[in-house]
Amino acid sequence: MVNINMNHGTRGRHRFFRSFVIIVFGPLVGALVVLAYVVLASFIDGSPPPADDLGYVIGVGFALVISFGWVAGLLPAILSAILWHFIAPRFMGWLHVLVALAIGALTSMAAGWPILAVYFQAAQITPQGLAMLAFVGSLAMAATALPCKKSA
């Protein structure tokens, strides 16, 4: 008896949909992580915005960070989706999660720093900046690539 896999088309559509989610929503997740970091760091640093301007500052900051963050994260997200499409089917379980985190961190560091260097007119990026890019990229990749995955 011949075993015919009837789910091949469904699996292909699922992989395309996952790539679409990584590319469109990955930069948004990364921008939200950066926004949360900036707001939290300002309170920890002891220099929060004045209480009467807090709504305005957070609203304008939200709009700026989300819009710039999506543009800055688009190239790393495209690279992540390409790598995820070819690498992810080879791993299962917790290794699948680690691969998602690694892909997000590496593509964010590799493709994100030139955009930030041009935007901030910096000749180089600090190790703390690279660490932040890796952290944001790995969280965005995990949030967009792993949901609804039964293997992890």
N, CA, C and O of each residue as an XYZ file, in Angstrom:
608
protein
N       0.840     -1.174      0.000
C       0.000      0.000      0.000
C       0.886      1.240      0.000
O       1.878      1.294      0.727
N       0.544      2.207     -0.788
C       1.314      3.433     -0.930
C       0.759      4.483      0.014
O      -0.451      4.703      0.070
N       1.651      5.130      0.757
C       1.253      6.172      1.697
C       1.370      7.523      1.002
O       2.472      7.960      0.671
N       0.258      8.175      0.785
C       0.253      9.472      0.116
C      -0.008     10.541      1.170
O      -0.984     10.466      1.917
N       0.873     11.535      1.224
C       0.740     12.618      2.196
C      -0.183     13.682      1.617
O       0.209     14.413      0.707
N      -1.372     13.772      2.123
C      -2.351     14.730      1.623
C      -2.205     16.108      2.262
O      -2.874     17.049      1.835
N      -1.348     16.252      3.275
C      -1.198     17.524      3.979
C      -0.069     18.381      3.433
O       0.268     19.406      4.027
N       0.524     17.979      2.306
C       1.664     18.735      1.793
C       1.281     20.181      1.470
O       2.028     21.102      1.800
N       0.132     20.391      0.833
C      -0.298     21.747      0.504
C      -0.610     22.558      1.743
O      -0.297     23.747      1.790
N      -1.217     21.950      2.746
C      -1.522     22.641      3.992
C      -0.251     23.049      4.714
O      -0.165     24.157      5.243
N       0.740     22.160      4.742
C       2.005     22.462      5.399
C       2.710     23.625      4.700
O       3.301     24.481      5.358
N       2.646     23.655      3.363
C       3.262     24.751      2.611
C       2.589     26.078      2.904
O       3.255     27.102      3.056
N       1.252     26.057      2.983
C       0.533     27.296      3.303
C       0.847     27.747      4.721
O       0.975     28.943      4.979
N       0.972     26.788      5.648
C       1.298     27.129      7.037
C       2.685     27.768      7.119
O       2.883     28.734      7.856
N       3.639     27.232      6.368
C       5.000     27.795      6.392
C       5.022     29.186      5.777
O       5.744     30.060      6.256
N       4.231     29.407      4.709
C       4.142     30.743      4.121
C       3.504     31.708      5.110
O       3.981     32.832      5.272
N       2.433     31.286      5.774
C       1.763     32.137      6.749
C       2.716     32.487      7.898
O       2.743     33.630      8.353
N       3.502     31.501      8.371
C       4.454     31.759      9.457
C       5.508     32.776      9.004
O       5.881     33.657      9.778
N       5.990     32.665      7.768
C       6.955     33.640      7.247
C       6.337     35.033      7.181
O       6.986     36.023      7.519
N       5.086     35.105      6.747
C       4.369     36.376      6.694
C       4.257     36.996      8.092
O       4.479     38.195      8.264
N       3.916     36.182      9.076
C       3.785     36.667     10.456
C       5.132     37.160     10.972
O       5.198     38.203     11.623
N       6.199     36.431     10.695
C       7.534     36.842     11.142
C       7.901     38.188     10.533
O       8.418     39.061     11.230
N       7.639     38.368      9.235
C       8.035     39.606      8.548
C       7.181     40.792      8.977
O       7.715     41.883      9.180
N       5.883     40.611      9.119
C       5.000     41.742      9.428
C       4.964     42.066     10.917
O       5.040     43.234     11.299
N       4.848     41.041     11.763
C       4.661     41.284     13.183
C       5.947     41.226     14.000
O       5.987     41.745     15.115
N       6.991     40.609     13.470
C       8.266     40.552     14.190
C       8.824     41.930     14.529
O       9.192     42.174     15.678
N       8.893     42.847     13.541
C       9.378     44.192     13.865
C       8.500     44.931     14.876
O       9.002     45.722     15.674
N       7.192     44.674     14.845
C       6.311     45.317     15.824
C       6.584     44.806     17.234
O       6.611     45.584     18.188
N       6.784     43.503     17.364
C       7.113     42.932     18.678
C       8.442     43.496     19.163
O       8.575     43.866     20.329
N       9.422     43.561     18.274
C      10.721     44.124     18.647
C      10.610     45.579     19.082
O      11.243     45.990     20.054
N       9.810     46.355     18.367
C       9.622     47.765     18.732
C       8.939     47.900     20.086
O       9.277     48.796     20.860
N       7.987     47.029     20.380
C       7.331     47.063     21.694
C       8.310     46.706     22.810
O       8.246     47.279     23.898
N       9.207     45.771     22.549
C      10.230     45.420     23.543
C      11.147     46.612     23.793
O      11.489     46.902     24.940
N      11.546     47.303     22.733
C      12.401     48.494     22.890
C      11.656     49.578     23.658
O      12.233     50.220     24.535
N      10.388     49.788     23.342
C       9.598     50.800     24.046
C       9.488     50.470     25.532
O       9.650     51.351     26.376
N       9.217     49.217     25.853
C       9.138     48.813     27.263
C      10.478     49.020     27.957
O      10.518     49.462     29.105
N      11.560     48.709     27.280
C      12.897     48.901     27.847
C      13.167     50.379     28.120
O      13.665     50.731     29.190
N      12.847     51.236     27.170
C      13.108     52.671     27.333
C      12.297     53.244     28.489
O      12.829     54.000     29.301
N      11.021     52.894     28.572
C      10.175     53.409     29.653
C      10.656     52.886     31.001
O      10.766     53.645     31.964
N      10.941     51.596     31.069
C      11.421     51.005     32.317
C      12.777     51.584     32.721
O      13.008     51.866     33.897
N      13.663     51.758     31.757
C      14.992     52.309     32.059
C      14.901     53.753     32.543
O      15.687     54.167     33.395
N      13.953     54.524     32.012
C      13.830     55.906     32.465
C      13.364     55.965     33.916
O      13.785     56.855     34.655
N      12.509     55.041     34.340
C      12.068     55.019     35.724
C      13.168     54.503     36.647
O      13.336     55.013     37.755
N      13.912     53.505     36.203
C      15.013     52.970     37.014
C      16.131     53.986     37.144
O      16.747     54.120     38.201
N      16.387     54.706     36.047
C      17.454     55.709     36.026
C      17.120     56.899     36.917
O      18.010     57.667     37.282
N      15.882     57.053     37.261
C      15.482     58.166     38.114
C      15.118     59.408     37.342
O      15.007     60.485     37.928
N      14.929     59.288     36.040
C      14.564     60.446     35.234
C      13.296     60.189     34.422
O      13.301     60.315     33.198
N      12.203     59.826     35.114
C      10.961     59.612     34.367
C      10.408     60.953     33.888
O      10.730     61.996     34.457
N       9.592     60.929     32.862
C       8.973     62.178     32.411
C       8.042     62.732     33.483
O       7.520     61.976     34.303
N       7.832     64.032     33.483
C       6.921     64.622     34.468
C       5.528     63.993     34.376
O       5.075     63.618     33.294
N       4.869     63.886     35.508
C       3.573     63.199     35.568
C       2.521     63.878     34.698
O       1.667     63.202     34.126
N       2.570     65.206     34.591
C       1.554     65.888     33.788
C       1.777     65.685     32.285
O       0.835     65.820     31.503
N       2.998     65.367     31.874
C       3.284     65.109     30.461
C       3.442     63.623     30.145
O       3.786     63.265     29.019
N       3.197     62.771     31.110
C       3.448     61.348     30.933
C       2.634     60.752     29.783
O       3.172     59.993     28.977
N       1.367     61.080     29.699
C       0.530     60.561     28.620
C       1.010     61.022     27.255
O       1.047     60.242     26.304
N       1.378     62.298     27.166
C       1.864     62.838     25.893
C       3.192     62.192     25.499
O       3.381     61.800     24.348
N       4.103     62.086     26.455
C       5.427     61.519     26.173
C       5.300     60.049     25.762
O       5.934     59.615     24.800
N       4.493     59.297     26.481
C       4.335     57.879     26.143
C       3.614     57.738     24.796
O       3.967     56.867     24.001
N       2.615     58.576     24.530
C       1.904     58.505     23.245
C       2.788     58.832     22.062
O       2.799     58.099     21.072
N       3.529     59.926     22.152
C       4.434     60.307     21.067
C       5.574     59.296     20.962
O       5.971     58.903     19.865
N       6.092     58.884     22.111
C       7.163     57.877     22.102
C       6.688     56.577     21.489
O       7.420     55.934     20.737
N       5.458     56.188     21.808
C       4.896     54.968     21.247
C       4.826     55.060     19.729
O       5.233     54.132     19.030
N       4.314     56.173     19.218
C       4.181     56.335     17.765
C       5.548     56.344     17.083
O       5.729     55.706     16.046
N       6.502     57.062     17.658
C       7.832     57.138     17.044
C       8.565     55.807     17.103
O       9.138     55.361     16.109
N       8.547     55.175     18.268
C       9.284     53.924     18.428
C       8.659     52.821     17.581
O       9.382     52.040     16.964
N       7.359     52.743     17.541
C       6.701     51.700     16.754
C       6.966     51.908     15.267
O       7.293     50.952     14.563
N       6.832     53.132     14.780
C       7.047     53.359     13.348
C       8.510     53.156     12.966
O       8.794     52.473     11.982
N       9.439     53.728     13.718
C      10.849     53.537     13.403
C      11.264     52.092     13.644
O      12.042     51.532     12.871
N      10.757     51.492     14.698
C      11.105     50.113     15.014
C      10.660     49.139     13.942
O      11.364     48.172     13.649
N       9.493     49.384     13.350
C       9.035     48.493     12.290
C       9.942     48.603     11.070
O      10.307     47.592     10.470
N      10.305     49.828     10.704
C      11.187     50.025      9.552
C      12.572     49.439      9.831
O      13.151     48.775      8.971
N      13.099     49.683     11.029
C      14.435     49.185     11.370
C      14.459     47.668     11.487
O      15.493     47.049     11.240
N      13.347     47.064     11.855
C      13.314     45.622     12.029
C      12.879     44.842     10.801
O      12.836     43.612     10.835
N      12.557     45.531      9.727
C      12.046     44.844      8.548
C      13.100     43.955      7.882
O      12.809     42.801      7.569
N      14.299     44.456      7.660
C      15.345     43.638      7.031
C      15.741     42.446      7.901
O      15.832     41.333      7.382
N      15.981     42.631      9.212
C      16.244     41.449     10.038
C      15.086     40.449     10.032
O      15.316     39.241     10.079
N      13.855     40.936      9.977
C      12.698     40.031      9.958
C      12.636     39.238      8.657
O      12.291     38.056      8.671
N      12.962     39.869      7.541
C      12.977     39.152      6.258
C      14.043     38.062      6.286
O      13.793     36.932      5.867
N      15.226     38.402      6.778
C      16.296     37.403      6.884
C      15.905     36.271      7.838
O      16.187     35.103      7.572
N      15.259     36.622      8.942
C      14.807     35.602      9.895
C      13.796     34.663      9.271
O      13.863     33.451      9.476
N      12.853     35.213      8.504
C      11.835     34.379      7.868
C      12.461     33.430      6.851
O      12.047     32.276      6.746
N      13.446     33.901      6.110
C      14.115     33.039      5.131
C      14.851     31.906      5.845
O      14.716     30.741      5.470
N      15.625     32.247      6.868
C      16.350     31.216      7.608
C      15.392     30.246      8.289
O      15.616     29.035      8.271
N      14.333     30.767      8.885
C      13.366     29.925      9.588
C      12.702     28.940      8.625
O      12.453     27.788      8.980
N      12.421     29.395      7.424
C      11.772     28.546      6.430
C      12.621     27.314      6.106
O      12.085     26.224      5.906
N      13.931     27.485      6.054
C      14.802     26.378      5.673
C      15.374     25.599      6.853
O      15.643     24.404      6.727
N      15.564     26.247      7.986
C      16.240     25.602      9.117
C      15.255     24.986     10.105
O      15.515     23.899     10.622
N      14.158     25.632     10.376
C      13.236     25.196     11.430
C      12.689     23.783     11.271
O      12.567     23.085     12.278
N      12.352     23.318     10.068
C      11.775     21.966      9.982
C      12.726     20.855     10.431
O      12.291     19.722     10.634
N      13.991     21.154     10.587
C      14.973     20.130     10.957
C      15.055     19.890     12.457
O      15.681     18.919     12.884
N      14.442     20.749     13.272
C      14.590     20.657     14.717
C      13.231     20.507     15.389
O      12.216     20.986     14.884
N      13.231     19.835     16.537
C      12.002     19.632     17.294
C      12.256     19.919     18.776
O      13.404     19.961     19.219
N      11.196     20.114     19.522
C      11.297     20.294     20.960
C      11.985     21.589     21.356
O      11.837     22.623     20.704
N      12.741     21.502     22.441
C      13.411     22.692     22.962
C      14.503     23.191     22.034
O      14.830     24.378     22.052
N      15.066     22.321     21.235
C      16.058     22.742     20.259
C      15.427     23.677     19.228
O      16.087     24.573     18.701
N      14.151     23.457     18.952
C      13.386     24.325     18.052
C      13.312     25.747     18.622
O      13.458     26.728     17.892
N      13.085     25.840     19.921
C      13.025     27.140     20.594
C      14.384     27.819     20.552
O      14.473     29.012     20.261
N      15.446     27.069     20.841
C      16.792     27.642     20.819
C      17.184     28.112     19.426
O      17.857     29.133     19.283
N      16.777     27.386     18.411
C      17.056     27.800     17.035
C      16.325     29.108     16.732
O      16.895     29.995     16.096
N      15.086     29.241     17.171
C      14.340     30.489     16.954
C      15.044     31.662     17.639
O      15.192     32.730     17.046
N      15.474     31.465     18.876
C      16.168     32.534     19.597
C      17.481     32.899     18.904
O      17.815     34.078     18.785
N      18.220     31.891     18.450
C      19.503     32.150     17.787
C      19.309     32.864     16.452
O      20.033     33.810     16.143
N      18.348     32.421     15.671
C      18.091     33.077     14.383
C      17.700     34.533     14.599
O      18.202     35.417     13.905
N      16.811     34.793     15.553
C      16.392     36.167     15.830
C      17.549     37.039     16.280
O      17.687     38.176     15.828
N      18.382     36.513     17.169
C      19.511     37.301     17.676
C      20.531     37.578     16.577
O      20.986     38.711     16.422
N      20.888     36.562     15.823
C      21.926     36.732     14.799
C      21.482     37.637     13.656
O      22.247     38.494     13.214
N      20.264     37.459     13.177
C      19.814     38.317     12.077
C      19.601     39.756     12.540
O      19.823     40.694     11.774
N      19.179     39.930     13.768
C      19.005     41.280     14.291
C      20.347     41.993     14.438
O      20.472     43.174     14.113
N      21.341     41.268     14.928
C      22.673     41.885     15.054
C      23.299     42.134     13.686
O      23.929     43.170     13.473
N      23.134     41.200     12.764
C      23.777     41.325     11.453
C      23.124     42.392     10.581
O      23.822     43.141      9.898
N      21.809     42.470     10.595
C      21.114     43.381      9.692
C      20.568     44.624     10.380
O      20.200     45.584      9.703
N      20.506     44.631     11.688
C      19.928     45.775     12.390
C      20.907     46.897     12.675
O      20.534     48.070     12.663
N      22.158     46.542     12.933
C      23.095     47.602     13.328
C      23.392     48.598     12.223
O      23.563     49.776     12.536
N      23.468     48.215     10.938
C      23.718     49.262      9.931
C      22.599     50.297      9.876
O      22.854     51.484      9.672
N      21.375     49.849     10.056
C      20.245     50.773     10.022
C      20.338     51.750     11.188
O      20.134     52.951     11.014
N      20.644     51.235     12.374
C      20.765     52.104     13.539
C      21.979     53.024     13.429
O      21.918     54.181     13.843
N      23.074     52.521     12.877
C      24.268     53.352     12.713
C      23.999     54.510     11.762
O      24.467     55.624     12.000
N      23.259     54.268     10.695
C      22.917     55.337      9.754
C      21.946     56.315     10.404
O      22.104     57.528     10.268
N      20.951     55.800     11.103
C      19.945     56.664     11.708
C      20.546     57.562     12.786
O      20.241     58.753     12.846
N      21.401     56.992     13.638
C      22.003     57.776     14.718
C      23.332     58.401     14.314
O      23.990     59.026     15.146
N      23.743     58.247     13.056
C      24.978     58.804     12.513
C      26.181     58.428     13.367
O      27.009     59.272     13.707
N      26.259     57.165     13.702
C      27.359     56.666     14.512
C      28.290     55.839     13.633
O      27.842     55.136     12.727
N      29.580     55.929     13.908
C      30.557     55.159     13.139
C      30.601     53.710     13.614
O      31.004     52.821     12.864
N      30.197     53.476     14.831
C      30.226     52.116     15.374
C      29.076     51.949     16.362
O      28.440     52.919     16.774
N      28.832     50.725     16.721
C      27.799     50.440     17.710
C      28.475     49.786     18.912
O      29.423     49.017     18.754
N      28.000     50.084     20.077
C      28.614     49.576     21.304
C      28.223     48.122     21.537
O      27.241     47.651     20.963
N      28.974     47.403     22.367
C      28.573     46.034     22.712
C      27.195     45.975     23.378
O      26.451     45.011     23.194
N      26.863     47.010     24.151
C      25.539     47.053     24.764
C      24.448     47.190     23.693
O      23.366     46.618     23.822
N      24.744     47.947     22.649
C      23.796     48.087     21.540
C      23.599     46.776     20.802
O      22.477     46.428     20.436
N      24.688     46.046     20.582
C      24.580     44.733     19.941
C      23.806     43.759     20.820
O      23.007     42.965     20.324
N      24.047     43.823     22.130
C      23.319     42.945     23.049
C      21.829     43.271     23.023
O      20.994     42.367     23.059
N      21.499     44.549     22.962
C      20.090     44.948     22.889
C      19.455     44.457     21.590
O      18.327     43.965     21.595
N      20.183     44.592     20.472
C      19.671     44.090     19.200
C      19.420     42.580     19.266
O      18.398     42.090     18.787
N      20.368     41.852     19.866
C      20.221     40.399     19.980
C      19.029     40.035     20.852
O      18.273     39.122     20.521
N      18.857     40.737     21.954
C      17.744     40.476     22.868
C      16.404     40.744     22.191
O      15.485     39.928     22.265
N      16.304     41.894     21.531
C      15.057     42.266     20.860
C      14.749     41.291     19.727
O      13.610     40.849     19.577
N      15.760     40.958     18.932
C      15.546     40.037     17.818
C      15.131     38.649     18.269
O      14.260     38.024     17.664
N      15.759     38.169     19.335
C      15.411     36.825     19.802
C      13.999     36.784     20.376
O      13.273     35.818     20.141
N      13.597     37.801     21.115
C      12.226     37.826     21.644
C      11.195     37.966     20.526
O      10.153     37.311     20.552
N      11.485     38.813     19.552
C      10.546     38.982     18.438
C      10.414     37.693     17.630
O       9.318     37.328     17.206
N      11.527     37.011     17.423
C      11.476     35.758     16.666
C      10.718     34.675     17.440
O       9.918     33.938     16.864
N      10.971     34.585     18.728
C      10.264     33.593     19.529
C       8.763     33.882     19.573
O       7.950     32.958     19.549
N       8.398     35.157     19.636
C       6.980     35.524     19.713
C       6.249     35.289     18.403
O       5.048     35.016     18.415
N       6.936     35.387     17.280
C       6.250     35.250     15.999
C       6.432     33.880     15.352
O       5.572     33.462     14.577
N       7.503     33.179     15.639
C       7.766     31.908     14.968
C       7.251     30.701     15.740
O       6.952     29.672     15.133
N       7.140     30.797     17.046
C       6.835     29.626     17.849
C       5.374     29.405     18.225
O       5.025     28.263     18.522
N       4.487     30.409     18.238
C       3.111     30.129     18.629
C       2.459     29.068     17.749
O       2.745     28.963     16.557
N       1.593     28.297     18.355
C       0.849     27.223     17.685
C       1.763     26.112     17.202
O       1.394     25.364     16.296
N       2.918     25.992     17.772
C       3.848     24.920     17.397
C       3.710     23.826     18.440
O       3.949     24.072     19.623
N       3.337     22.645     18.036
C       3.087     21.557     18.976
C       4.345     20.859     19.428
O       4.297     20.057     20.361
N       5.490     21.141     18.786
C       6.717     20.447     19.143
C       7.460     21.130     20.280
O       8.402     20.547     20.815
N       7.085     22.319     20.667
C       7.811     23.021     21.724
C       6.863     23.501     22.796
O       7.294     24.116     23.771
